[in-house]
Amino acid sequence: MTAKKTNANGGTIQLKWVRSSICAPKKQKVVVRGLGFTRLNQVIERPDTPAIRGMVAKVPHLVEIVKQ
């Protein structure tokens, strides 16, 4: 197995919701809500895990990674 990458700031990632999900499909709205976003342009911090990375990969046009 390969070693897990960790960041210097405790293995967290900062995400920003940059585009509205009004016209997005229901599945993508659920992913944005599952990440914990409540407002547009909100910046949140989540643990840097494969599950969170996968959720961000599903909605790259709605969410951006601010800081790793």
Secondary structure by P-SEA (a helix, b strand, c coil): cbbbbbccccbbbbbbbccccccccaaaaaaaaaaccccccbbbbbcccaaaaaaaaacccccccccc
